[in-house]
Amino acid sequence: MDKDRIVAGLDVHKDTIYLCVMDNTEAVIFAKVYGTLTPDLELMCSEMVSHGVTEAAMESTSTYWVPVWNALCESMSLKLVNPYFIKQLPGRKSDVKDAQWIAECLLKNLIRGSFVPDKTVQDMRKYNRRIFDLNEDLTYNSNKQDAALQRCGFRLSNYVSRVNGKSYQKCVRAIITGITDPEELVKLIHGKNLRKYGRNIIKDAVTGDFHQADICLLKQYAELIGVIERQIEECRNALISMCQEHFPKQFKRLQSIPGVKERAASAIIAETGADMKPFEKATNVSSG
């Protein structure tokens, strides 16, 4: 063991951070509780450096670790530790403070840090995961919009593959503007659907009883869906732009795989950083 090695363990919570600094003899040379505001993090980093800390490991739930990591990453080597793994290590964890136990495990090389990408890839992850959240919001609100139409007797979704398809959305926009005559609405349906089910069936499907309240709510859903779609496009464009700027070769190479297009390629890079070295095997990548 390096006789000059000084390490730190951090137990990160929403409002507090417990810090313990240990030397190679496993003696506690500094311990303190900090807040989680930016000035607190700056003070903690300064005091850790002043005590000679070159390595630190932190345990955290949720995303509370991110600002702590960002405050420390340029001053020392860091490891983000899975709380479940720490609890599985042998030892009487209940008899010691969490931060001290983490520092001791780090000192004895008993823990392996989770994969944490650099700041560029972290920003790409923000866009990528926002896209996933927005897609969930889009599906939810599209279904709510269809439910509102179904309550009016409008059953077109029974005869089209997607509620965000062109024919369906043309009808929604027409209804919002006050066009509810089925003879007019049926003219907006793609000929393929008319031939498949028959004009009379589709006409009956777009026949509904629309009150002013229904039209008002449909307009609100349409506006909300439009905002979500615009934000998805903004995030996609920003993510693709970052891929082209920082990982142009990897981005192009991924798209040479059958079935992998821009969106899939950008998601892979955002989650892995386009470097497989931190992952020992495929299961490590898929479990991230």
N, C-alpha and C positions, 0 to 999 in steps of 0.2 A: 504494500500500500504506500502511496506517495506520502512521505512524511510532511510535505508542505501543503497537502490537499485540504482545502476548506470548502465545505459544501453547505447548502441551505435547503431546508424543507419548508414548503408553504402550503398551508391549508386554506384554500380560498373559498369564501362564502359571499353572499350578496353584499353585506355591509361591512364585513371584517375580514382581515387576512392575518393568520397566525404564522409568524416567522420564527424559525429556529436555525441558528448557525452552529455547525459543529466542525471541530478539527479532526485530524486523522486518528486521534486517541479516543474519539467518540465523546469528547467532553463538549458540553454546551458552552460556547463562548459568547453567545448573544441570543437573546430571545425578546420578542416584542410583538404587540398586537397593533395593526394599522387599520385605518379606514380604507375605503376603496375609491375615494375621489382622486382625481388626477394629481393634485399636490401631495396627497398621501403616498401615491405610488412613486412619485419622483423622490420623496424623502426616503422611502424604503429602499429604492435602488441605490441612492447615494450612501446610505448607511451599510448596505450589503457590500458595496464596493470598498468602503473604508475598512471593513473587517476582512477584506481579502477574499471574498467569495468569488469563485470562478465557475462553479457549477451549482445549479439549483433544480429542484424537482417540485412540481406543484400538483396538488389534487384539487379537482374542482368539478362541480356539476354545472349543467346548463352552459351558458357562454360567459360566465363571470371571469373565466381565466383569460379571455382575449385581451382586455386592456392591461392586465398584469403582464402577460407575455410581451406585448408591444413595448411596455415600459422597461423591461429587463433584457430583451433579446440582443441588444447591441452591446451590452456590458458583460455578459456571461453566457455560458452554455446552459441551455434549458432542456428540461424534459417534462412533458405533460403526461401524467400518470392516470391510468384508469382506476377510479376508486374501487371497483370490484377486484382488480388485481391486487391492490394494496391489502385489502381485507383477507385475501387468500394466503398471503405470506405468513410463514410460521412466526410466532412471537405473541407476547401478551400485549396486544395493541391497546387494550382497555386500561392498562396500567401506565401508559405513557401518553403524553400529549401527541395529538395527530401530527403536528408539524415536526416534532422531534423524531417521531417514528419514520416519517418520510425521509428526513435528513439521514437517519441511520441506515435506512435501506439503500439510499443513493450512495452513501459512503462505502457500503459493502457490495456495491454493484449488483444488487438484487432486483432492480427494476429496469424495465425497458420503456422508453418514452413512446407515446403515440405519435403517429405521423402528423406533423404540423407543417404545412407548406409555407413558402416565403410570402411576403406581403403582396406581391403581384398576383400570385395564384389565389391568395385569400380574397383579394378583391374580385377575381374572376368567380370564385365560389359564391360570393354575395349575389352577383348577377344570376348565376346558374340556379341557385336555390330560390331566389326570388321568382324566377320563371316557373319553377315547380309550384310555388305557392299561388302565383297568379293563375296558372292553369286550373288549379283546384277551385279558385274563386270563379273562374270563367264557367267551369262545368256546373258549379252550384247555382250560379245566377241564370245560366241558360236553362237549367231544369226548372228553376222557379218561374221563369218567363213562360215556359211551356205549360207549367201547371196553371198559371193564370189564364192562358188561352184555353186550356182544356175545360176550365170552369165555365167558360163562355160557350162551350160546345164546339170549339175550333179543334178538329182532330187531325190536322195535316201531319203531325209527327208520327201518326200511325202508318203513314204511307211514304215517308221519306227516310233516308238513311241517317241524316244528321239534322239536328235542329239549327245548326249554324250554316246549313247549306244555302245556296243562292235563292232557290224557290221559296223556302220557308222564310228567310229574312226579308225578301221582297214583300211578302204578304204582311209581315209584322210592320214594316215601314209604312205600307199602305194603310193598315188599320190605324196606326198612330196618327196619320194625317186625316183620318175620318172616312176612309174608303172601306166600307164593310159589305158592300154588295157582292155576293158570291159570284155573280156573273163577271164582275171586274177582277175579283181576286183569282179566279180560276185562269184568267188570261196570263197571270204571272208565273204559273207552274210550268216547269220544264216539260217539253213534249214527251220525254221518255217516261215520266210518271203518268202522264195522261194515257199513253198507249198501254202501259203496263196494267193500270187499274181501271181505266175507262174514265171518260170525262165526267160522267154523272156521279160516280163515286167520289172523285176528287172535289167536285162542286159541293156535294153534300158535306165533305170533310172540312171545307173552308167556310161553311155556313155556320154562323154563330150569333149569339145575342149579346151585343157589346154595349155596356153602359158607359157613361162618362168616367166613372171611377175605374173601370177596367182599362180604358184607353190611357188614363193618367198613369196607372201603375205600369202598363206595358211600356209607356214612354220612359219611365224611370228606369226600368230594367234595361231597355235598349241603350240609354245613356251610360249606365253603369258598365254594361258589357263593352261598349265602345271605349271607355276609359281603360278597362282592363286589357283589351286587345292592343291599345296604343302603348301601354306600359310594357306588355310582353314584347312588342316589336322593338321598343327602346332598349330593353335589357338584352335582347338577342343581338341587336346591332352593336351594342357596346361590347358584349362578350366576344363576338366574332372579330371585331376590330382589335381587341387585345390579343386574341389568338394569332391574328395575322402580324401583329407588331412584335410579339415576344416569342412566339413559337411557330413561325411560318412553315418550317420544314415538317415538323410533327403534325401540324394541322392539315397540311396537304397530304401527307403520307397516310394519315388515318382515313381520309376520304377515299383512298384507293381500295379500302376494304368494302366488298359488296354489302350494300345496305346501310353503310355509314355515310351520312351526309353532313352538312355544316353543323346542324343542331347537335347531332350525336357526337361529332368530333369535338365541338367546343365544350360539351358537357364532360367528356372524358378528360380533356386537358384541365378543365376547371377543378375536377375532383382529384386528379393524380399529379398534376404539375408536369405531365409528359415525361416523367422520369420514374422508371420502375425499380430503381435500386433500393429505395426504402422498403419495398415489399418482397418478402422472401418467396412467396408463392401466390398463385391466383386467389386463393381463399382470403389472403390478407388484404388484397385489393377490394374484393367484393364485400368484405365485412366492414370496410371503412365508412 
